[in-house]
Amino acid sequence: VRGITNSSSGKMAYSLARACAQAGADVTLVSGPVALSAPAGVTRVSVKSALQMRDAVSAALPGCDVFIGVAAVADYRPDTAAEHKIKKSGDALQITLTPNPDILAEVAARRDAPFCVGFAAESRNLDEYAEGKRRAKKLPLVVGNLVQDGLGGDDNQVVLYDAAGRHPLPRAPKADVARAIVAHLADLLPPRP
């Protein structure tokens, strides 16, 4: 049985969830299908589609101070899903795609939006696209990387983009990168009353 999806190991997201929990945060991890266990102290909500992810994120938002949109949510999904496997016939097959919701943009646009961190996985023009995403979605922080630098691997190289500019982090294991991201975002958070 075949499906259309984005390829993601989930390693960066799970490393971030672990780093947030280790920093003292109460973490809810909304996760698509991956072969990883939830980090200790993290509540995992499992989903299989972008629409399910949107619903789970919406349910988890009340009382949320920080939202980190690291999931590699597919930009498009098939307009219709077949009830059974489509048998090979030798004829050309056309699939109509429809846009998935932009969960990060929806969360960031809320009147009661938490501090939002976005991710920009790009294949080229990282500075232009990541900073463009940060400005277009009015995000205080975007973590950008080139897909060839981190997708599926155990280490990553990222650049943090905020109102003060770009902040490159050295290539490191994803757990170390996650801790550096959490430290940076903690410095950006407004003081709590």
C-alpha positions as CSV (number, residue, x, y, z in Angstrom):
1,V,0.0,0.0,0.0
2,R,1.4,3.4,-1.0
3,G,1.0,6.9,0.4
4,I,2.2,10.4,-0.2
5,T,4.1,11.9,2.7
6,N,7.2,13.8,3.8
7,S,10.1,11.7,4.9
8,S,11.1,12.5,8.5
9,S,12.8,10.4,11.2
10,G,11.4,12.7,13.9
11,K,14.8,12.7,15.6
12,M,15.1,16.5,15.8
13,A,11.5,16.9,17.2
14,Y,12.1,14.2,19.8
15,S,15.5,15.7,20.8
16,L,13.7,19.1,21.2
17,A,11.0,17.5,23.3
18,R,13.6,15.9,25.5
19,A,15.6,19.2,25.8
20,C,12.5,21.1,26.8
21,A,11.5,18.6,29.4
22,Q,15.1,18.6,30.8
23,A,14.8,22.4,31.0
24,G,11.8,22.1,33.2
25,A,8.9,22.5,30.7
26,D,5.7,20.5,30.7
27,V,5.9,19.0,27.2
28,T,3.2,17.6,24.9
29,L,4.6,16.1,21.8
30,V,2.2,15.7,18.9
31,S,3.9,13.1,16.7
32,G,3.3,11.5,13.4
33,P,4.4,7.9,12.8
34,V,8.0,7.4,13.8
35,A,10.1,4.6,15.3
36,L,11.0,6.5,18.4
37,S,9.8,6.3,22.0
38,A,8.6,9.4,23.8
39,P,11.3,11.0,26.0
40,A,10.9,10.6,29.8
41,G,8.4,13.1,31.2
42,V,6.9,14.0,27.8
43,T,3.2,13.4,26.9
44,R,3.0,12.0,23.4
45,V,-0.1,12.3,21.2
46,S,0.2,10.1,18.2
47,V,-1.4,11.2,14.9
48,K,-1.3,9.8,11.3
49,S,-2.3,12.8,9.1
50,A,-1.8,16.6,8.9
51,L,-5.5,17.1,9.7
52,Q,-5.2,14.9,12.8
53,M,-2.1,16.8,13.8
54,R,-3.9,20.1,13.5
55,D,-6.7,18.9,15.7
56,A,-4.3,17.5,18.3
57,V,-2.3,20.8,18.3
58,S,-5.5,22.8,18.8
59,A,-6.5,20.6,21.7
60,A,-3.1,21.1,23.4
61,L,-2.9,24.9,23.0
62,P,-4.8,26.1,26.0
63,G,-2.3,27.2,28.6
64,C,0.6,26.7,26.2
65,D,3.4,29.2,26.5
66,V,5.7,28.0,23.7
67,F,4.8,26.2,20.4
68,I,7.6,24.6,18.5
69,G,6.5,23.6,15.0
70,V,9.2,21.2,14.0
71,A,7.1,18.5,12.3
72,A,7.7,17.9,8.7
73,V,4.0,18.1,7.8
74,A,3.4,17.4,4.1
75,D,2.4,20.6,2.3
76,Y,-0.2,18.6,0.2
77,R,-2.3,15.5,0.5
78,P,-4.3,13.5,-2.0
79,D,-7.7,15.1,-2.6
80,T,-9.4,11.7,-2.2
81,A,-8.1,8.5,-0.6
82,A,-8.8,5.1,-2.1
83,E,-10.7,2.7,0.2
84,H,-8.6,-0.2,-1.2
85,K,-5.3,-0.6,-2.8
86,I,-5.2,0.9,-6.4
87,K,-4.2,-2.0,-8.6
88,K,-1.6,-1.5,-11.2
89,S,-3.2,-1.4,-14.7
90,G,-0.4,-0.1,-16.9
91,D,-2.3,3.1,-17.6
92,A,-1.2,6.5,-16.4
93,L,-2.5,7.5,-13.0
94,Q,-3.3,11.1,-12.0
95,I,-3.6,12.2,-8.4
96,T,-5.1,15.5,-7.5
97,L,-3.4,17.1,-4.5
98,T,-5.0,19.6,-2.1
99,P,-3.1,21.8,0.4
100,N,-2.8,20.7,4.0
101,P,-3.4,23.3,6.7
102,D,-0.4,25.4,7.7
103,I,-0.5,24.5,11.4
104,L,2.3,26.9,12.4
105,A,0.7,29.8,10.6
106,E,-2.7,29.1,12.2
107,V,-1.2,28.9,15.7
108,A,0.9,32.1,15.2
109,A,-2.1,34.0,13.9
110,R,-4.2,33.3,17.0
111,R,-5.1,36.2,19.2
112,D,-3.7,34.3,22.2
113,A,-0.8,32.8,20.3
114,P,2.0,31.3,22.4
115,F,5.7,32.1,21.6
116,C,6.1,30.3,18.2
117,V,9.2,28.7,16.9
118,G,9.1,27.5,13.3
119,F,11.5,25.3,11.3
120,A,12.5,25.9,7.7
121,A,14.1,22.8,6.0
122,E,15.3,24.0,2.7
123,S,17.3,22.6,-0.2
124,R,18.8,26.0,-1.2
125,N,18.8,29.8,-0.3
126,L,18.5,29.1,3.4
127,D,18.9,32.6,4.6
128,E,16.3,34.0,2.2
129,Y,13.7,31.4,2.7
130,A,14.1,30.9,6.5
131,E,14.0,34.7,7.2
132,G,11.2,35.1,4.7
133,K,9.2,32.4,6.6
134,R,9.9,34.1,9.9
135,R,8.7,37.5,8.7
136,A,5.7,36.2,6.7
137,K,4.3,34.2,9.7
138,K,5.4,36.8,12.2
139,L,7.4,34.3,14.2
140,P,9.9,35.4,16.9
141,L,12.3,32.5,16.0
142,V,12.9,30.2,13.0
143,V,15.4,27.3,13.0
144,G,16.7,26.8,9.4
145,N,18.7,24.0,7.9
146,L,19.5,22.6,4.6
147,V,17.9,19.2,4.2
148,Q,21.2,17.7,3.1
149,D,22.7,18.7,6.4
150,G,20.4,16.9,8.8
151,L,17.4,15.0,7.4
152,G,17.3,11.5,8.9
153,G,20.8,11.7,10.4
154,D,21.9,11.8,14.0
155,D,23.5,15.2,13.8
156,N,22.4,18.5,12.3
157,Q,23.7,22.0,11.4
158,V,21.2,24.8,11.9
159,V,20.9,28.6,11.8
160,L,18.6,30.4,14.2
161,Y,16.8,33.5,12.8
162,D,15.3,36.1,15.1
163,A,14.7,39.8,15.1
164,A,18.4,40.4,16.0
165,G,19.6,38.4,12.9
166,R,21.1,35.0,12.1
167,H,22.8,32.8,14.6
168,P,24.6,29.8,13.1
169,L,25.1,26.8,15.4
170,P,28.0,24.4,14.7
171,R,27.3,20.9,13.4
172,A,26.6,18.7,16.4
173,P,24.5,15.7,17.5
174,K,20.8,16.6,17.4
175,A,20.5,16.4,21.2
176,D,23.2,19.1,21.5
177,V,21.5,21.2,18.8
178,A,18.2,20.9,20.6
179,R,19.7,22.1,23.9
180,A,21.2,25.1,22.1
181,I,17.9,25.9,20.5
182,V,16.1,25.7,23.8
183,A,18.7,28.0,25.5
184,H,18.3,30.5,22.7
185,L,14.5,30.5,22.8
186,A,14.6,30.8,26.6
187,D,16.6,34.0,26.2
188,L,14.0,35.4,23.8
189,L,10.9,34.6,26.0
190,P,9.3,37.7,27.7
191,P,9.7,37.8,31.5
192,R,6.9,36.0,33.3
193,P,5.0,38.0,35.9
